[in-house]
Structure formats: structure tokens, C-alpha cells
Amino acid sequence: MLKRTVSRSRQLSAESIAKDLQTSCGLQISTTTVCRELHGMGFHGRAAVSKPYITKCNAKR
């Protein structure tokens, strides 16, 4: 159920996922448990590095 929740929307935080699971299942699930299980499934909270734009002058160099 955790994998299905994350695959629907990847922008959710671990806290909101834990709250969703608590309301749907009726179980007390901590955010640490959610993070640990997501890492075990291969989901990691990483952001792409912003790279500077290459101008025509820099491309010639």
C-alpha cells in the first residue's frame, strides 16, 4: 500500500504519507518507519542539481 501511495504522487512528504496510511489502515505508523521502508524500496528524496546555462561564447571556448 505504501508503494502504491508513493507511485500515485511522488511529491508527498513522509509525514503526509504516514498520515494517509494511518487514516486508511487505522494503524499508528511513524514517519521514520515510512522513510526507512521507502529507502528499502529504492525511493530516495533527491533533487536535481541546477546547472548554469552555456552561452554561445562559452560553448566556443
N, CA, C and O atoms as a Tripos MOL2 file, in Angstrom:
@<TRIPOS>MOLECULE
protein
  244   243    61     0     0
PROTEIN
NO_CHARGES

@<TRIPOS>ATOM
      1 N           0.8220   -1.1890    0.0000 N.3       1 MET1
      2 CA          0.0000    0.0000    0.0000 C.3       1 MET1
      3 C           0.8740    1.2640    0.0000 C.2       1 MET1
      4 O           0.5120    2.2830   -0.5890 O.2       1 MET1
      5 N           2.0090    1.1780    0.6590 N.am      2 LEU2
      6 CA          2.9370    2.3040    0.6850 C.3       2 LEU2
      7 C           3.4800    2.5990   -0.7060 C.2       2 LEU2
      8 O           3.5540    3.7600   -1.1090 O.2       2 LEU2
      9 N           3.8550    1.5710   -1.4330 N.am      3 LYS3
     10 CA          4.3920    1.7480   -2.7830 C.3       3 LYS3
     11 C           3.3330    2.3350   -3.7100 C.2       3 LYS3
     12 O           3.6470    3.1670   -4.5610 O.2       3 LYS3
     13 N           2.1010    1.9160   -3.5550 N.am      4 ARG4
     14 CA          1.0080    2.4330   -4.3810 C.3       4 ARG4
     15 C           0.7710    3.9140   -4.0960 C.2       4 ARG4
     16 O           0.5230    4.6930   -5.0160 O.2       4 ARG4
     17 N           0.8470    4.3040   -2.8210 N.am      5 THR5
     18 CA          0.6520    5.6970   -2.4360 C.3       5 THR5
     19 C           1.7350    6.5900   -3.0270 C.2       5 THR5
     20 O           1.4440    7.6810   -3.5160 O.2       5 THR5
     21 N           2.9780    6.1320   -2.9830 N.am      6 VAL6
     22 CA          4.0920    6.9290   -3.4910 C.3       6 VAL6
     23 C           4.0690    7.0010   -5.0100 C.2       6 VAL6
     24 O           4.3850    8.0450   -5.5790 O.2       6 VAL6
     25 N           3.7040    5.9220   -5.6700 N.am      7 SER7
     26 CA          3.7040    5.9250   -7.1310 C.3       7 SER7
     27 C           2.6080    6.8310   -7.6910 C.2       7 SER7
     28 O           2.7350    7.3280   -8.8100 O.2       7 SER7
     29 N           1.5340    7.0520   -6.9290 N.am      8 ARG8
     30 CA          0.4750    7.9530   -7.3880 C.3       8 ARG8
     31 C           0.9510    9.4030   -7.4190 C.2       8 ARG8
     32 O           0.6970   10.1240   -8.3840 O.2       8 ARG8
     33 N           1.6360    9.8210   -6.3730 N.am      9 SER9
     34 CA          2.1570   11.1970   -6.3390 C.3       9 SER9
     35 C           3.4660   11.1960   -5.5750 C.2       9 SER9
     36 O           3.4960   10.9180   -4.3760 O.2       9 SER9
     37 N           4.5350   11.5040   -6.2660 N.am     10 ARG10
     38 CA          5.8800   11.4610   -5.6830 C.3      10 ARG10
     39 C           6.2260   12.7230   -4.9120 C.2      10 ARG10
     40 O           7.2910   12.7870   -4.2980 O.2      10 ARG10
     41 N           5.3650   13.7200   -4.9240 N.am     11 GLN11
     42 CA          5.6590   14.9880   -4.2590 C.3      11 GLN11
     43 C           5.2660   14.9860   -2.7880 C.2      11 GLN11
     44 O           5.5020   15.9750   -2.0930 O.2      11 GLN11
     45 N           4.6780   13.9130   -2.2990 N.am     12 LEU12
     46 CA          4.2370   13.8590   -0.9100 C.3      12 LEU12
     47 C           5.4250   13.7220    0.0330 C.2      12 LEU12
     48 O           6.4310   13.0970   -0.3020 O.2      12 LEU12
     49 N           5.2930   14.3120    1.2120 N.am     13 SER13
     50 CA          6.3300   14.1620    2.2220 C.3      13 SER13
     51 C           6.0690   12.8910    3.0240 C.2      13 SER13
     52 O           4.9930   12.2970    2.9410 O.2      13 SER13
     53 N           7.0640   12.4890    3.7950 N.am     14 ALA14
     54 CA          6.9250   11.2770    4.6090 C.3      14 ALA14
     55 C           5.8430   11.4650    5.6660 C.2      14 ALA14
     56 O           5.1350   10.5170    6.0070 O.2      14 ALA14
     57 N           5.7120   12.6720    6.1810 N.am     15 GLU15
     58 CA          4.6790   12.9490    7.1840 C.3      15 GLU15
     59 C           3.2780   12.7800    6.6060 C.2      15 GLU15
     60 O           2.4100   12.1760    7.2370 O.2      15 GLU15
     61 N           3.0600   13.3090    5.4160 N.am     16 SER16
     62 CA          1.7250   13.1990    4.8110 C.3      16 SER16
     63 C           1.4150   11.7580    4.4130 C.2      16 SER16
     64 O           0.2640   11.3270    4.4930 O.2      16 SER16
     65 N           2.4270   11.0180    3.9890 N.am     17 ILE17
     66 CA          2.2160    9.6060    3.6550 C.3      17 ILE17
     67 C           1.8540    8.8240    4.9090 C.2      17 ILE17
     68 O           0.9690    7.9690    4.8750 O.2      17 ILE17
     69 N           2.5370    9.1130    6.0230 N.am     18 ALA18
     70 CA          2.2440    8.4330    7.2830 C.3      18 ALA18
     71 C           0.8230    8.7410    7.7460 C.2      18 ALA18
     72 O           0.1230    7.8550    8.2360 O.2      18 ALA18
     73 N           0.3960    9.9900    7.5930 N.am     19 LYS19
     74 CA         -0.9740   10.3600    7.9780 C.3      19 LYS19
     75 C          -2.0040    9.6580    7.1040 C.2      19 LYS19
     76 O          -3.0330    9.1970    7.5960 O.2      19 LYS19
     77 N          -1.7210    9.5770    5.7920 N.am     20 ASP20
     78 CA         -2.6420    8.8830    4.8800 C.3      20 ASP20
     79 C          -2.7810    7.4110    5.2570 C.2      20 ASP20
     80 O          -3.8850    6.8660    5.2680 O.2      20 ASP20
     81 N          -1.6620    6.7800    5.5620 N.am     21 LEU21
     82 CA         -1.7040    5.3650    5.9480 C.3      21 LEU21
     83 C          -2.4130    5.1560    7.2820 C.2      21 LEU21
     84 O          -3.1060    4.1580    7.4760 O.2      21 LEU21
     85 N          -2.2340    6.1000    8.1910 N.am     22 GLN22
     86 CA         -2.8970    5.9800    9.4920 C.3      22 GLN22
     87 C          -4.4040    6.0910    9.3580 C.2      22 GLN22
     88 O          -5.1410    5.3700   10.0310 O.2      22 GLN22
     89 N          -4.8740    6.9900    8.4930 N.am     23 THR23
     90 CA         -6.3160    7.1430    8.3200 C.3      23 THR23
     91 C          -6.9170    5.9720    7.5500 C.2      23 THR23
     92 O          -8.0320    5.5430    7.8460 O.2      23 THR23
     93 N          -6.1900    5.4550    6.5690 N.am     24 SER24
     94 CA         -6.7620    4.3760    5.7640 C.3      24 SER24
     95 C          -6.6810    3.0270    6.4650 C.2      24 SER24
     96 O          -7.6060    2.2220    6.3540 O.2      24 SER24
     97 N          -5.5880    2.7620    7.1890 N.am     25 CYS25
     98 CA         -5.4040    1.4600    7.8300 C.3      25 CYS25
     99 C          -5.8270    1.4450    9.2960 C.2      25 CYS25
    100 O          -6.1710    0.3940    9.8360 O.2      25 CYS25
    101 N          -5.8000    2.6050    9.9330 N.am     26 GLY26
    102 CA         -6.1260    2.6600   11.3400 C.3      26 GLY26
    103 C          -4.9760    2.2300   12.2370 C.2      26 GLY26
    104 O          -5.1940    1.9180   13.4080 O.2      26 GLY26
    105 N          -3.7590    2.2070   11.7130 N.am     27 LEU27
    106 CA         -2.5710    1.8150   12.4730 C.3      27 LEU27
    107 C          -1.7120    3.0410   12.7490 C.2      27 LEU27
    108 O          -1.7320    4.0090   11.9900 O.2      27 LEU27
    109 N          -0.9530    2.9900   13.8520 N.am     28 GLN28
    110 CA         -0.0140    4.0560   14.1670 C.3      28 GLN28
    111 C           1.3100    3.7710   13.4620 C.2      28 GLN28
    112 O           2.0140    2.8250   13.8160 O.2      28 GLN28
    113 N           1.6440    4.5820   12.4740 N.am     29 ILE29
    114 CA          2.8650    4.3990   11.6970 C.3      29 ILE29
    115 C           3.6730    5.6820   11.8110 C.2      29 ILE29
    116 O           3.1500    6.7630   11.5430 O.2      29 ILE29
    117 N           4.9360    5.5840   12.2030 N.am     30 SER30
    118 CA          5.7680    6.7700   12.3570 C.3      30 SER30
    119 C           6.3780    7.1780   11.0190 C.2      30 SER30
    120 O           6.4610    6.3830   10.0830 O.2      30 SER30
    121 N           6.8000    8.4380   10.9580 N.am     31 THR31
    122 CA          7.4230    8.9370    9.7340 C.3      31 THR31
    123 C           8.7820    8.2820    9.5060 C.2      31 THR31
    124 O           9.2150    8.1200    8.3650 O.2      31 THR31
    125 N           9.4500    7.9080   10.5900 N.am     32 THR32
    126 CA         10.7370    7.2220   10.4630 C.3      32 THR32
    127 C          10.5620    5.8700    9.8000 C.2      32 THR32
    128 O          11.3830    5.4710    8.9740 O.2      32 THR32
    129 N           9.5050    5.1640   10.1520 N.am     33 THR33
    130 CA          9.2220    3.8690    9.5400 C.3      33 THR33
    131 C           8.9290    4.0390    8.0560 C.2      33 THR33
    132 O           9.3820    3.2450    7.2310 O.2      33 THR33
    133 N           8.1720    5.0760    7.7210 N.am     34 VAL34
    134 CA          7.8460    5.3350    6.3170 C.3      34 VAL34
    135 C           9.1170    5.6220    5.5350 C.2      34 VAL34
    136 O           9.3060    5.0830    4.4450 O.2      34 VAL34
    137 N          10.0000    6.4720    6.0800 N.am     35 CYS35
    138 CA         11.2640    6.7990    5.3970 C.3      35 CYS35
    139 C          12.1210    5.5580    5.2170 C.2      35 CYS35
    140 O          12.6790    5.3380    4.1420 O.2      35 CYS35
    141 N          12.2290    4.7520    6.2530 N.am     36 ARG36
    142 CA         13.0510    3.5410    6.1900 C.3      36 ARG36
    143 C          12.5260    2.5720    5.1420 C.2      36 ARG36
    144 O          13.3110    2.0010    4.3850 O.2      36 ARG36
    145 N          11.2340    2.3790    5.0850 N.am     37 GLU37
    146 CA         10.6440    1.4600    4.1090 C.3      37 GLU37
    147 C          10.7700    1.9960    2.6840 C.2      37 GLU37
    148 O          10.9900    1.2280    1.7470 O.2      37 GLU37
    149 N          10.6300    3.3090    2.5190 N.am     38 LEU38
    150 CA         10.7800    3.8980    1.1870 C.3      38 LEU38
    151 C          12.2080    3.7510    0.6870 C.2      38 LEU38
    152 O          12.4290    3.4770   -0.4920 O.2      38 LEU38
    153 N          13.1770    3.9320    1.5750 N.am     39 HIS39
    154 CA         14.5740    3.7400    1.1850 C.3      39 HIS39
    155 C          14.8310    2.2850    0.8130 C.2      39 HIS39
    156 O          15.5860    1.9970   -0.1150 O.2      39 HIS39
    157 N          14.2030    1.3780    1.5370 N.am     40 GLY40
    158 CA         14.3430   -0.0370    1.2270 C.3      40 GLY40
    159 C          13.7440   -0.4040   -0.1220 C.2      40 GLY40
    160 O          14.2150   -1.3280   -0.7850 O.2      40 GLY40
    161 N          12.6970    0.3250   -0.5320 N.am     41 MET41
    162 CA         12.0610    0.0780   -1.8280 C.3      41 MET41
    163 C          12.7880    0.7660   -2.9730 C.2      41 MET41
    164 O          12.4800    0.5200   -4.1390 O.2      41 MET41
    165 N          13.7530    1.6280   -2.6540 N.am     42 GLY42
    166 CA         14.5000    2.3060   -3.6990 C.3      42 GLY42
    167 C          14.0640    3.7290   -3.9620 C.2      42 GLY42
    168 O          14.5380    4.3430   -4.9180 O.2      42 GLY42
    169 N          13.1730    4.2770   -3.1430 N.am     43 PHE43
    170 CA         12.7570    5.6600   -3.2900 C.3      43 PHE43
    171 C          13.6420    6.5310   -2.4070 C.2      43 PHE43
    172 O          13.7810    6.2740   -1.2120 O.2      43 PHE43
    173 N          14.2390    7.5590   -2.9970 N.am     44 HIS44
    174 CA         15.1040    8.4620   -2.2560 C.3      44 HIS44
    175 C          14.6960    9.8960   -2.5720 C.2      44 HIS44
    176 O          14.3300   10.2060   -3.7060 O.2      44 HIS44
    177 N          14.7580   10.7530   -1.5890 N.am     45 GLY45
    178 CA         14.3950   12.1630   -1.7660 C.3      45 GLY45
    179 C          15.5690   12.9590   -2.2680 C.2      45 GLY45
    180 O          16.3010   13.5610   -1.4820 O.2      45 GLY45
    181 N          15.7550   12.9680   -3.5520 N.am     46 ARG46
    182 CA         16.8720   13.6950   -4.1530 C.3      46 ARG46
    183 C          16.3410   14.7270   -5.1300 C.2      46 ARG46
    184 O          15.3230   14.5170   -5.7890 O.2      46 ARG46
    185 N          17.0440   15.8380   -5.2110 N.am     47 ALA47
    186 CA         16.6890   16.8880   -6.1600 C.3      47 ALA47
    187 C          17.8130   17.0290   -7.1670 C.2      47 ALA47
    188 O          18.9820   16.8330   -6.8330 O.2      47 ALA47
    189 N          17.4660   17.3640   -8.3860 N.am     48 ALA48
    190 CA         18.4700   17.5370   -9.4350 C.3      48 ALA48
    191 C          19.3010   18.7820   -9.1600 C.2      48 ALA48
    192 O          18.7940   19.7770   -8.6430 O.2      48 ALA48
    193 N          20.5540   18.7170   -9.5040 N.am     49 VAL49
    194 CA         21.4560   19.8470   -9.3140 C.3      49 VAL49
    195 C          21.2180   20.8520  -10.4290 C.2      49 VAL49
    196 O          21.1340   20.4790  -11.5990 O.2      49 VAL49
    197 N          21.1080   22.1330  -10.0670 N.am     50 SER50
    198 CA         20.9200   23.1510  -11.0940 C.3      50 SER50
    199 C          22.2650   23.4630  -11.7360 C.2      50 SER50
    200 O          23.2600   23.6950  -11.0500 O.2      50 SER50
    201 N          22.2740   23.4630  -13.0480 N.am     51 LYS51
    202 CA         23.4990   23.6970  -13.7950 C.3      51 LYS51
    203 C          23.3900   25.0310  -14.5300 C.2      51 LYS51
    204 O          22.3050   25.4030  -14.9780 O.2      51 LYS51
    205 N          24.5030   25.7530  -14.6580 N.am     52 PRO52
    206 CA         24.4320   27.0480  -15.3520 C.3      52 PRO52
    207 C          24.2130   26.8490  -16.8490 C.2      52 PRO52
    208 O          24.6430   25.8560  -17.4360 O.2      52 PRO52
    209 N          23.5350   27.8180  -17.4430 N.am     53 TYR53
    210 CA         23.3130   27.7670  -18.8880 C.3      53 TYR53
    211 C          24.6140   28.0640  -19.6240 C.2      53 TYR53
    212 O          25.4260   28.8620  -19.1570 O.2      53 TYR53
    213 N          24.8060   27.4390  -20.7450 N.am     54 ILE54
    214 CA         26.0110   27.6600  -21.5410 C.3      54 ILE54
    215 C          25.6920   28.6860  -22.6310 C.2      54 ILE54
    216 O          24.8060   28.4790  -23.4600 O.2      54 ILE54
    217 N          26.4280   29.7890  -22.6080 N.am     55 THR55
    218 CA         26.2330   30.8170  -23.6290 C.3      55 THR55
    219 C          27.0040   30.4190  -24.8950 C.2      55 THR55
    220 O          27.8260   29.5040  -24.8610 O.2      55 THR55
    221 N          26.7430   31.0870  -25.9750 N.am     56 LYS56
    222 CA         27.4360   30.7890  -27.2390 C.3      56 LYS56
    223 C          28.9380   31.0300  -27.1110 C.2      56 LYS56
    224 O          29.7490   30.2920  -27.6710 O.2      56 LYS56
    225 N          29.2950   32.0760  -26.3640 N.am     57 CYS57
    226 CA         30.7060   32.3860  -26.1630 C.3      57 CYS57
    227 C          31.4090   31.2830  -25.3910 C.2      57 CYS57
    228 O          32.5230   30.8920  -25.7420 O.2      57 CYS57
    229 N          30.7650   30.7730  -24.3330 N.am     58 ASN58
    230 CA         31.3640   29.6960  -23.5480 C.3      58 ASN58
    231 C          31.4010   28.3750  -24.3260 C.2      58 ASN58
    232 O          32.3050   27.5640  -24.1290 O.2      58 ASN58
    233 N          30.4350   28.1650  -25.1920 N.am     59 ALA59
    234 CA         30.4210   26.9250  -25.9930 C.3      59 ALA59
    235 C          31.5880   26.9200  -26.9890 C.2      59 ALA59
    236 O          32.1570   25.8640  -27.2640 O.2      59 ALA59
    237 N          31.9470   28.0880  -27.5290 N.am     60 LYS60
    238 CA         33.0610   28.1690  -28.4580 C.3      60 LYS60
    239 C          34.3890   27.8840  -27.7660 C.2      60 LYS60
    240 O          35.2870   27.2890  -28.3610 O.2      60 LYS60
    241 N          34.5150   28.3080  -26.5120 N.am     61 ARG61
    242 CA         35.7310   28.0900  -25.7590 C.3      61 ARG61
    243 C          35.9440   26.6110  -25.5040 C.2      61 ARG61
    244 O          36.9310   26.2280  -24.8760 O.2      61 ARG61
@<TRIPOS>BOND
     1     1     2 1
     2     2     3 1
     3     3     4 2
     4     3     5 am
     5     5     6 1
     6     6     7 1
     7     7     8 2
     8     7     9 am
     9     9    10 1
    10    10    11 1
    11    11    12 2
    12    11    13 am
    13    13    14 1
    14    14    15 1
    15    15    16 2
    16    15    17 am
    17    17    18 1
    18    18    19 1
    19    19    20 2
    20    19    21 am
    21    21    22 1
    22    22    23 1
    23    23    24 2
    24    23    25 am
    25    25    26 1
    26    26    27 1
    27    27    28 2
    28    27    29 am
    29    29    30 1
    30    30    31 1
    31    31    32 2
    32    31    33 am
    33    33    34 1
    34    34    35 1
    35    35    36 2
    36    35    37 am
    37    37    38 1
    38    38    39 1
    39    39    40 2
    40    39    41 am
    41    41    42 1
    42    42    43 1
    43    43    44 2
    44    43    45 am
    45    45    46 1
    46    46    47 1
    47    47    48 2
    48    47    49 am
    49    49    50 1
    50    50    51 1
    51    51    52 2
    52    51    53 am
    53    53    54 1
    54    54    55 1
    55    55    56 2
    56    55    57 am
    57    57    58 1
    58    58    59 1
    59    59    60 2
    60    59    61 am
    61    61    62 1
    62    62    63 1
    63    63    64 2
    64    63    65 am
    65    65    66 1
    66    66    67 1
    67    67    68 2
    68    67    69 am
    69    69    70 1
    70    70    71 1
    71    71    72 2
    72    71    73 am
    73    73    74 1
    74    74    75 1
    75    75    76 2
    76    75    77 am
    77    77    78 1
    78    78    79 1
    79    79    80 2
    80    79    81 am
    81    81    82 1
    82    82    83 1
    83    83    84 2
    84    83    85 am
    85    85    86 1
    86    86    87 1
    87    87    88 2
    88    87    89 am
    89    89    90 1
    90    90    91 1
    91    91    92 2
    92    91    93 am
    93    93    94 1
    94    94    95 1
    95    95    96 2
    96    95    97 am
    97    97    98 1
    98    98    99 1
    99    99   100 2
   100    99   101 am
   101   101   102 1
   102   102   103 1
   103   103   104 2
   104   103   105 am
   105   105   106 1
   106   106   107 1
   107   107   108 2
   108   107   109 am
   109   109   110 1
   110   110   111 1
   111   111   112 2
   112   111   113 am
   113   113   114 1
   114   114   115 1
   115   115   116 2
   116   115   117 am
   117   117   118 1
   118   118   119 1
   119   119   120 2
   120   119   121 am
   121   121   122 1
   122   122   123 1
   123   123   124 2
   124   123   125 am
   125   125   126 1
   126   126   127 1
   127   127   128 2
   128   127   129 am
   129   129   130 1
   130   130   131 1
   131   131   132 2
   132   131   133 am
   133   133   134 1
   134   134   135 1
   135   135   136 2
   136   135   137 am
   137   137   138 1
   138   138   139 1
   139   139   140 2
   140   139   141 am
   141   141   142 1
   142   142   143 1
   143   143   144 2
   144   143   145 am
   145   145   146 1
   146   146   147 1
   147   147   148 2
   148   147   149 am
   149   149   150 1
   150   150   151 1
   151   151   152 2
   152   151   153 am
   153   153   154 1
   154   154   155 1
   155   155   156 2
   156   155   157 am
   157   157   158 1
   158   158   159 1
   159   159   160 2
   160   159   161 am
   161   161   162 1
   162   162   163 1
   163   163   164 2
   164   163   165 am
   165   165   166 1
   166   166   167 1
   167   167   168 2
   168   167   169 am
   169   169   170 1
   170   170   171 1
   171   171   172 2
   172   171   173 am
   173   173   174 1
   174   174   175 1
   175   175   176 2
   176   175   177 am
   177   177   178 1
   178   178   179 1
   179   179   180 2
   180   179   181 am
   181   181   182 1
   182   182   183 1
   183   183   184 2
   184   183   185 am
   185   185   186 1
   186   186   187 1
   187   187   188 2
   188   187   189 am
   189   189   190 1
   190   190   191 1
   191   191   192 2
   192   191   193 am
   193   193   194 1
   194   194   195 1
   195   195   196 2
   196   195   197 am
   197   197   198 1
   198   198   199 1
   199   199   200 2
   200   199   201 am
   201   201   202 1
   202   202   203 1
   203   203   204 2
   204   203   205 am
   205   205   206 1
   206   206   207 1
   207   207   208 2
   208   207   209 am
   209   209   210 1
   210   210   211 1
   211   211   212 2
   212   211   213 am
   213   213   214 1
   214   214   215 1
   215   215   216 2
   216   215   217 am
   217   217   218 1
   218   218   219 1
   219   219   220 2
   220   219   221 am
   221   221   222 1
   222   222   223 1
   223   223   224 2
   224   223   225 am
   225   225   226 1
   226   226   227 1
   227   227   228 2
   228   227   229 am
   229   229   230 1
   230   230   231 1
   231   231   232 2
   232   231   233 am
   233   233   234 1
   234   234   235 1
   235   235   236 2
   236   235   237 am
   237   237   238 1
   238   238   239 1
   239   239   240 2
   240   239   241 am
   241   241   242 1
   242   242   243 1
   243   243   244 2
@<TRIPOS>SUBSTRUCTURE
     1 MET1         2 RESIDUE 1 A MET
     2 LEU2         6 RESIDUE 1 A LEU
     3 LYS3        10 RESIDUE 1 A LYS
     4 ARG4        14 RESIDUE 1 A ARG
     5 THR5        18 RESIDUE 1 A THR
     6 VAL6        22 RESIDUE 1 A VAL
     7 SER7        26 RESIDUE 1 A SER
     8 ARG8        30 RESIDUE 1 A ARG
     9 SER9        34 RESIDUE 1 A SER
    10 ARG10       38 RESIDUE 1 A ARG
    11 GLN11       42 RESIDUE 1 A GLN
    12 LEU12       46 RESIDUE 1 A LEU
    13 SER13       50 RESIDUE 1 A SER
    14 ALA14       54 RESIDUE 1 A ALA
    15 GLU15       58 RESIDUE 1 A GLU
    16 SER16       62 RESIDUE 1 A SER
    17 ILE17       66 RESIDUE 1 A ILE
    18 ALA18       70 RESIDUE 1 A ALA
    19 LYS19       74 RESIDUE 1 A LYS
    20 ASP20       78 RESIDUE 1 A ASP
    21 LEU21       82 RESIDUE 1 A LEU
    22 GLN22       86 RESIDUE 1 A GLN
    23 THR23       90 RESIDUE 1 A THR
    24 SER24       94 RESIDUE 1 A SER
    25 CYS25       98 RESIDUE 1 A CYS
    26 GLY26      102 RESIDUE 1 A GLY
    27 LEU27      106 RESIDUE 1 A LEU
    28 GLN28      110 RESIDUE 1 A GLN
    29 ILE29      114 RESIDUE 1 A ILE
    30 SER30      118 RESIDUE 1 A SER
    31 THR31      122 RESIDUE 1 A THR
    32 THR32      126 RESIDUE 1 A THR
    33 THR33      130 RESIDUE 1 A THR
    34 VAL34      134 RESIDUE 1 A VAL
    35 CYS35      138 RESIDUE 1 A CYS
    36 ARG36      142 RESIDUE 1 A ARG
    37 GLU37      146 RESIDUE 1 A GLU
    38 LEU38      150 RESIDUE 1 A LEU
    39 HIS39      154 RESIDUE 1 A HIS
    40 GLY40      158 RESIDUE 1 A GLY
    41 MET41      162 RESIDUE 1 A MET
    42 GLY42      166 RESIDUE 1 A GLY
    43 PHE43      170 RESIDUE 1 A PHE
    44 HIS44      174 RESIDUE 1 A HIS
    45 GLY45      178 RESIDUE 1 A GLY
    46 ARG46      182 RESIDUE 1 A ARG
    47 ALA47      186 RESIDUE 1 A ALA
    48 ALA48      190 RESIDUE 1 A ALA
    49 VAL49      194 RESIDUE 1 A VAL
    50 SER50      198 RESIDUE 1 A SER
    51 LYS51      202 RESIDUE 1 A LYS
    52 PRO52      206 RESIDUE 1 A PRO
    53 TYR53      210 RESIDUE 1 A TYR
    54 ILE54      214 RESIDUE 1 A ILE
    55 THR55      218 RESIDUE 1 A THR
    56 LYS56      222 RESIDUE 1 A LYS
    57 CYS57      226 RESIDUE 1 A CYS
    58 ASN58      230 RESIDUE 1 A ASN
    59 ALA59      234 RESIDUE 1 A ALA
    60 LYS60      238 RESIDUE 1 A LYS
    61 ARG61      242 RESIDUE 1 A ARG
